[in-house]
Amino acid sequence: MNHNVFRLTDEALHALETISKESPEVYLNPSTDFDALLRAHGLDVYAEPMKGVWSIQPISLTPVESGQPNRADVQALSFYDNLIGVTPAMAMDVNLWAWVCHFRIHAYSIARWRRRSNTNLERYVKTHWFATDSGQEFRMRNAAARTWWIAHTALKAARASGGAFDEHQALEHYANNPTQWHLLMKDQFTRSPLMAAELTRALLNEAKGINAEKGVRALLRWLNLESGTRVLDTLPTTALREVIAGYVEEIMSDSNMVADRRMVRNREPFRVLNLGAGVQSSCLALMASRRELPGGVRPDVAVFADTGWEPPSVYEHLEWLKGELSFPVITVSAGNIRENLLHGRQPDGKPYLGIPAHLVRPNGARSIARRQCTDDYKIRPIQSWIRQKLGVPRGKVVPKHLHVEMWMGISADEMERQKDSRDVWITKKYPLIEIGASRSQLMSWFMDHYPGRYLPRSACVGCPYKSDSEWKWLKEAYPDSFIEAVEVDEALRHSMKVREAITANGDSAYIHGSGVPLAEVDFSSTIDYDNVMRQECEGLCGI
């Protein structure tokens, strides 16, 4: 069953404009009955059917309950396909979209174009329910017209792209980047299907991450100038693509023109290898030094964050690595974690431990304390050193032209440990995952290239994530270190300031996962040293 599509009469449109000026607050109520309002103005007949236009089903759009309102634009294609017979010329009919806005998508319009507290209410209503001063603004602002036109743009571009993308990809992009669509709509020459297609293709690909205000404006301005000397949309697709690509390359090489600093072109990042001195990061460093990674790229520096409480084997291995690598190894530290634990404090002196100790409540329930040691003793010291190297003090914004590529020693069998950087100026890179190297393959590689050489694990002496085989090895190989771990374990329960620093609930804290004092754990039946490191510490400890 087809449904009629109407347009308001001029008299009805004038009446609604008067209402919007006298009582604009009615437009903030999603239940407003515009039929009743017009009848109260003496208009029993206020709309007329449009000839040759109908809808397949009743016109409606789902209100935006939460999240980014622009995401509602993904509904535009179904809205567009539901309206049969509408042409671009008809799509400039103020009376048509005024009827749709008032009688079909009023609740949607309120949710989609939420009024900001500093926006004049009368202007807000005029912009989204009626026509504005120019046709260009009308297409971009009127709630119903904009919904139709953004779908029309996406379809037009997709059909002219030769299969480079489809209308859903185009619409998804412009829904997430509405400013880019606005700018394209303002330029007359982008009305050409070919221009719209090639600009959209560029924005989806090589111009990804461009700054919408500066970058897209610059691109359109340069193309406008170019179109003054030759008609761009008469060029073959390949030639037009080359013209656009040339300007995009120049724009994306300017950090001021790029919103996502990771996309800035033609600059070398400062490459830092996060060296844990364990199996993966050691092999990664050695492979890079031997130029065995794709492209032969090497880091500029490796940084080892020393907690001050690593097993002696790790410090010995680190010194050996320094002699093997062709790039410098820097050691940074936030202090000695063991000393801080025994004093019940963080590196900054605050009374909190932040280690994932195993907690046993008075009722026997188990839990694990919140871990902050990775942040305190690994991430922050490394980032502090990098900032110092870049000349950017803590708390200051890192300029866009500076970019750090952080190499992480995580193998292909531990892909779930990948994490994006929390800082926009750092991009994490996982070379071992890129080459598909597993931990066992790395061990084999190391033994082949460095026969007879011991490759230790990197983890704090008193790390609560140790397996029984690791505890057994530590106790047998480094009894003094094991005694240090026992001292910290005892302090967790018997030192008042340490106990208060880790829990305020009367829990008993233990280093060993059994909830038994470390000194009392029997490791005699534990089998050989475990080859699988616990998958913890945010991809930083023990790699």
C-alpha positions in Angstrom: 0.0 0.0 0.0 1.4 3.4 -1.0 1.0 6.5 1.1 0.4 10.0 0.0 3.1 12.6 0.5 1.8 16.1 1.2 3.1 19.6 1.1 1.7 22.4 3.4 -0.3 25.2 1.8 1.3 28.6 1.8 -1.3 29.7 4.3 -0.5 26.8 6.6 3.2 27.4 6.4 2.7 31.0 7.2 0.6 30.1 10.2 3.2 27.7 11.5 5.9 30.3 11.1 3.8 32.7 13.2 3.3 30.0 15.9 7.1 29.4 15.9 7.8 33.0 16.6 5.0 33.5 19.2 5.4 30.2 21.0 8.7 28.6 19.9 8.7 26.3 23.0 6.0 24.1 21.4 8.9 22.8 19.1 10.6 21.4 22.2 7.7 19.1 22.9 7.9 15.8 20.9 4.1 15.3 21.4 3.0 18.7 20.0 -0.2 18.3 17.9 0.3 20.5 14.9 -3.0 19.4 13.4 -4.8 20.9 16.4 -2.7 24.1 16.3 -3.6 24.7 12.6 -7.2 23.9 13.2 -7.2 26.4 16.1 -6.0 28.9 13.5 -9.1 28.1 11.4 -7.3 25.9 8.9 -9.3 22.7 8.4 -7.4 22.0 5.1 -3.7 22.7 5.5 -1.9 20.3 3.1 -2.3 19.0 -0.4 -0.9 15.8 -1.9 2.1 16.1 -4.2 1.5 14.7 -7.7 3.8 11.8 -8.6 5.3 11.5 -5.2 4.4 8.8 -2.6 5.9 6.8 0.2 6.1 3.0 0.3 5.4 3.0 4.0 4.5 5.8 6.5 7.4 8.3 6.9 9.2 8.0 10.2 12.7 8.1 11.6 13.9 6.7 15.0 14.7 9.4 17.6 18.2 9.5 18.9 18.2 8.4 22.5 21.9 8.8 23.3 25.3 8.9 21.8 26.4 11.0 18.8 23.3 12.6 17.2 25.0 12.6 13.8 24.9 8.8 13.8 21.2 9.1 13.1 22.1 10.0 9.5 22.7 6.4 8.8 18.9 6.1 8.6 18.9 8.5 5.7 19.1 5.8 3.0 15.9 4.1 4.1 14.2 7.5 4.4 15.4 8.3 0.9 14.3 5.0 -0.6 10.9 5.2 1.0 10.1 8.4 -0.8 9.3 7.7 -4.5 9.3 10.3 -7.2 11.2 13.1 -5.3 13.7 14.8 -7.6 16.5 17.2 -6.6 14.3 20.1 -7.8 11.4 18.9 -5.7 13.9 18.4 -2.8 14.1 22.2 -2.6 10.4 22.5 -1.9 10.1 24.3 1.5 6.4 23.3 1.9 7.2 19.6 1.3 9.8 19.4 4.0 7.9 21.6 6.4 5.0 19.0 6.2 7.4 16.1 6.8 9.2 17.9 9.7 5.9 18.8 11.5 3.7 15.8 10.8 6.1 12.9 10.4 9.5 13.4 12.1 9.0 16.1 14.7 10.2 13.9 17.6 13.1 12.7 15.6 14.1 16.3 14.7 14.2 17.4 18.4 16.4 14.4 19.3 18.6 14.6 16.2 19.2 18.4 16.3 19.3 19.0 20.0 19.1 22.6 21.0 22.2 24.0 22.7 21.7 26.1 25.7 23.2 29.2 24.1 21.2 28.9 20.9 18.3 31.3 20.3 15.1 29.2 20.4 13.4 31.0 17.6 16.5 30.7 15.3 16.8 27.0 16.3 13.2 26.3 15.2 13.5 28.3 12.0 16.7 26.5 11.0 15.5 22.9 11.5 11.7 23.1 10.7 11.6 25.8 8.0 13.7 27.3 5.2 16.7 29.5 6.0 18.0 32.4 4.0 19.5 30.4 1.1 18.9 27.2 -0.7 22.3 26.0 0.3 21.6 26.4 4.0 18.1 24.9 3.6 19.6 21.7 2.2 22.0 21.4 5.1 19.9 22.6 8.0 16.3 21.8 7.5 15.8 18.5 9.3 13.9 16.6 6.6 15.7 18.2 3.6 19.1 17.5 5.1 18.2 13.8 5.7 17.2 13.5 2.0 20.2 15.4 0.6 22.8 13.5 2.6 21.5 10.2 1.2 21.3 11.7 -2.3 24.9 12.8 -2.0 26.1 9.4 -0.8 24.1 7.6 -3.6 25.3 10.0 -6.3 28.9 9.6 -5.3 28.7 5.8 -5.0 27.1 5.3 -8.4 29.8 7.5 -10.0 32.7 5.8 -8.2 32.9 2.8 -10.4 32.7 0.4 -7.4 35.4 2.1 -5.3 32.8 2.3 -2.5 29.1 1.9 -1.9 26.5 4.3 -0.6 26.5 2.8 2.8 30.3 3.5 3.2 29.8 7.0 1.9 26.9 7.7 4.2 28.7 6.2 7.2 31.6 8.5 6.6 29.5 11.6 6.3 27.4 10.7 9.3 30.6 10.5 11.3 32.1 13.6 9.6 29.1 16.0 9.1 31.4 19.0 8.6 33.0 17.4 5.6 29.6 16.9 4.0 28.6 20.5 4.8 31.7 21.8 3.0 31.2 19.7 0.0 27.6 20.9 -0.3 28.7 24.5 -0.3 30.9 24.2 -3.4 29.1 24.3 -6.7 31.6 22.2 -8.6 31.1 19.2 -6.2 27.6 18.8 -7.6 29.2 16.9 -10.4 28.8 13.1 -9.7 32.4 12.4 -10.7 33.8 15.2 -8.4 31.6 14.0 -5.5 32.7 10.4 -6.1 36.5 11.2 -6.3 36.4 13.5 -3.3 34.5 11.0 -1.3 36.9 8.2 -2.3 39.8 10.4 -1.3 38.2 11.2 2.1 37.6 7.5 2.7 41.2 6.5 1.9 44.3 8.6 1.5 42.8 11.7 3.2 41.6 9.7 6.2 42.2 11.7 9.3 42.2 15.1 7.6 41.1 18.2 9.6 37.6 19.0 8.4 37.8 22.7 8.9 41.3 23.4 7.7 42.3 20.4 5.6 39.0 19.9 3.7 38.6 23.6 3.2 42.1 23.8 1.8 41.5 20.9 -0.5 38.3 22.4 -1.9 39.9 25.8 -2.2 42.7 24.4 -4.3 40.4 22.3 -6.5 38.2 25.4 -7.0 41.2 27.3 -8.3 42.2 24.4 -10.4 38.7 24.2 -11.9 39.2 27.8 -13.0 41.8 26.7 -15.5 40.4 23.4 -16.6 37.0 21.7 -16.2 37.9 19.0 -13.7 34.9 16.8 -14.2 35.6 16.4 -17.9 39.0 14.8 -17.1 39.3 11.0 -17.2 38.8 9.4 -13.7 42.5 8.5 -13.4 43.6 12.1 -14.3 41.2 13.6 -11.8 42.3 11.2 -9.2 45.9 12.2 -9.7 45.0 15.9 -9.3 43.1 15.3 -6.1 45.9 12.9 -4.8 48.5 15.5 -5.4 46.7 18.1 -3.2 45.8 15.5 -0.6 49.5 14.5 -0.3 50.5 18.1 0.3 47.7 18.7 2.8 48.3 15.4 4.7 52.0 16.4 5.1 51.1 19.5 7.0 50.3 18.5 10.7 48.1 21.6 11.1 45.8 20.3 8.4 45.4 16.8 9.9 43.1 16.0 12.8 44.5 12.5 13.4 48.3 13.0 14.0 48.9 9.3 13.2 47.9 10.1 9.6 50.4 12.9 9.0 52.6 12.0 6.0 56.2 12.4 5.0 57.7 12.5 8.5 59.7 10.0 10.4 58.4 9.0 13.8 60.7 8.7 16.8 60.8 4.9 17.2 61.1 3.6 20.8 61.3 -0.1 21.6 59.7 -0.9 25.0 62.3 -3.3 26.3 61.2 -5.6 29.1 64.3 -7.7 28.7 62.1 -10.8 28.5 61.8 -13.3 25.7 59.7 -11.4 23.2 61.2 -7.9 23.6 64.7 -9.2 23.6 64.2 -11.2 20.4 62.5 -8.2 18.8 65.4 -5.9 19.7 67.9 -8.4 18.4 66.0 -9.0 15.2 65.7 -5.3 14.6 69.4 -4.8 15.3 70.2 -7.5 12.7 67.8 -5.9 10.3 65.8 -9.0 10.0 62.4 -7.2 10.2 60.6 -6.2 7.0 62.2 -3.2 5.5 65.2 -3.3 7.8 63.7 -0.6 10.0 65.2 -0.3 13.4 64.1 1.7 16.5 66.0 4.8 17.5 66.3 3.7 21.0 65.2 0.9 23.4 64.0 1.9 26.8 64.1 -0.4 29.8 61.9 0.6 32.8 63.7 -0.7 35.9 61.5 -1.4 38.9 64.6 -1.8 41.0 63.5 -5.4 41.9 64.2 -7.6 38.9 65.9 -11.0 39.2 69.7 -10.7 39.0 69.5 -12.7 35.7 67.6 -9.9 34.1 70.1 -7.3 34.9 72.9 -9.5 33.6 71.0 -10.2 30.4 70.3 -6.5 30.0 74.0 -5.7 30.1 74.7 -8.4 27.5 71.9 -6.9 25.2 73.5 -3.5 25.3 76.6 -5.0 23.8 74.7 -6.8 21.1 72.4 -4.0 19.9 73.2 -1.4 17.3 71.0 1.2 18.9 71.2 2.6 22.4 69.5 1.1 25.5 68.2 3.7 28.0 67.3 2.7 31.6 64.6 4.7 33.4 63.1 4.3 36.8 60.4 5.6 39.1 62.2 4.2 42.1 62.6 0.8 43.8 59.3 -0.9 44.0 60.4 -3.2 46.9 61.5 -0.2 49.1 58.3 1.6 48.3 56.2 -1.5 49.1 57.9 -1.9 52.5 57.1 1.8 53.2 53.5 1.5 52.1 53.8 4.1 49.4 53.7 4.8 45.7 56.6 6.5 43.8 55.0 9.9 44.4 54.9 9.2 48.2 51.2 8.6 48.5 50.1 5.8 50.9 48.9 3.3 48.3 50.6 0.2 46.9 48.8 -0.6 43.7 50.1 -4.2 43.2 47.7 -7.0 42.3 48.0 -8.8 45.7 45.7 -11.6 46.4 43.1 -10.6 49.0 41.3 -12.8 51.5 38.4 -11.2 53.3 37.4 -12.2 56.9 34.5 -14.3 55.5 36.9 -16.2 53.2 35.9 -14.4 49.9 38.8 -13.8 47.5 39.7 -10.9 45.3 42.7 -9.2 43.7 43.8 -5.7 44.6 43.8 -3.0 41.9 46.9 -3.0 39.9 48.7 0.3 39.4 52.3 -0.8 39.4 52.5 -1.0 35.6 51.4 2.6 35.3 53.7 3.8 38.1 56.9 1.8 37.3 56.7 1.1 33.6 54.4 3.4 31.5 55.0 6.8 33.3 58.8 6.6 33.6 59.1 5.7 29.9 56.7 8.4 28.8 58.4 10.9 31.1 61.8 10.1 29.4 60.2 10.4 25.9 58.7 13.8 26.7 62.1 15.0 28.0 63.7 13.7 24.8 61.1 15.6 22.7 61.4 18.7 24.8 57.7 18.7 25.9 57.2 19.0 29.7 54.6 16.9 31.4 51.1 18.4 31.2 51.9 20.2 27.9 50.3 19.2 24.7 52.7 17.4 22.4 52.8 19.3 19.1 51.3 17.5 16.1 54.5 17.4 14.1 56.0 15.1 16.8 55.0 11.5 16.7 56.3 8.5 18.7 56.1 4.9 17.4 56.2 2.6 20.4 57.4 -0.9 19.5 55.9 -3.6 21.7 57.3 -7.1 22.2 54.1 -9.1 22.0 54.1 -12.3 19.9 51.5 -13.6 17.5 50.1 -16.1 20.0 49.3 -13.3 22.4 47.4 -11.0 20.1 44.8 -10.3 22.7 47.4 -8.3 24.6 47.4 -5.6 21.9 46.2 -2.3 23.1 45.9 1.1 21.5 47.9 3.9 23.1 46.0 6.2 25.5 48.0 9.1 24.1 47.3 10.5 20.7 51.0 11.3 20.1 52.0 7.7 20.5 51.2 4.9 18.1 51.8 1.4 19.3 53.4 -1.0 16.8 53.6 -4.8 17.1 56.3 -6.1 14.8 56.3 -9.7 16.1 52.5 -10.0 15.4 53.1 -8.4 11.9 55.6 -11.2 11.0 53.5 -13.9 12.7 56.2 -14.9 15.2 55.0 -17.0 18.2 56.8 -17.2 21.5 58.0 -20.7 20.8 59.3 -19.6 17.4 61.2 -16.8 19.1 62.8 -19.1 21.5 63.9 -21.4 18.7 65.3 -18.3 16.7 67.2 -17.2 19.8 68.7 -20.6 20.4 69.7 -20.9 16.7 71.5 -17.5 16.7 72.8 -17.4 20.3 73.4 -21.1 21.2 74.2 -21.7 24.9 72.9 -18.3 25.8 70.3 -18.1 28.6 67.2 -16.0 27.9 65.5 -15.0 31.2 62.0 -13.9 32.0 61.4 -10.3 33.1 59.1 -9.8 36.0 59.5 -8.3 39.5 60.9 -10.6 42.1 57.7 -10.3 44.1 55.2 -10.2 41.3 51.9 -11.7 42.4 51.3 -13.1 38.9 54.2 -15.6 39.2 53.4 -19.3 38.6 54.6 -21.9 41.1 57.3 -23.0 38.7 58.7 -19.5 38.6 58.6 -19.3 42.4 60.4 -22.6 42.6 63.0 -21.4 40.1 63.5 -18.2 42.0 63.8 -20.0 45.4 66.4 -22.4 44.0 68.4 -20.0 41.7 68.3 -16.8 43.8 67.4 -17.7 47.4 68.3 -14.1 48.6 65.7 -12.7 46.1 63.1 -15.2 47.3 63.8 -14.1 50.9 63.1 -10.5 49.8 59.8 -11.6 48.4 58.9 -13.3 51.6 59.7 -10.1 53.6 57.3 -8.1 51.4 54.7 -10.8 51.6 54.9 -10.7 55.5 54.8 -6.9 55.5 51.5 -7.0 53.6 49.8 -8.5 56.6 51.9 -7.5 59.6 53.1 -4.0 58.9 50.3 -1.6 59.8 51.2 1.1 57.2 51.6 -1.5 54.5 48.4 -3.2 55.3 46.5 0.1 55.3 48.0 1.1 52.0 46.7 -1.9 50.2 43.3 -2.4 51.7 40.9 -0.6 54.0 38.5 -3.5 54.4 40.3 -5.7 56.9 41.4 -8.1 54.2 44.6 -10.1 54.4 46.9 -9.7 51.5 49.2 -12.3 50.0 51.7 -12.4 47.2 51.0 -16.0 46.4 47.7 -16.9 44.7 46.9 -19.6 47.2 46.2 -17.1 49.9 49.0 -18.8 52.0 52.1 -17.0 53.3 54.8 -17.4 50.6 57.3 -18.8 53.1 54.8 -21.7 53.8 54.1 -22.7 50.2 55.4 -26.1 49.3 57.0 -26.1 45.8 58.6 -29.6 46.1 56.0 -31.2 43.7 56.1 -28.3 41.2 57.3 -29.5 37.8 59.9 -27.9 35.5 60.2 -24.2 34.9 57.1 -23.0 33.1 57.7 -21.7 29.6 54.5 -19.7 29.4 54.5 -16.2 31.0 51.3 -15.0 32.6 49.5 -12.7 30.1 49.3 -9.7 32.3 50.6 -6.2 32.9 49.1 -4.5 29.8 51.7 -5.9 27.5 54.5 -4.2 29.3 55.7 -6.4 32.2 57.4 -9.6 31.4 57.9 -9.1 27.6 
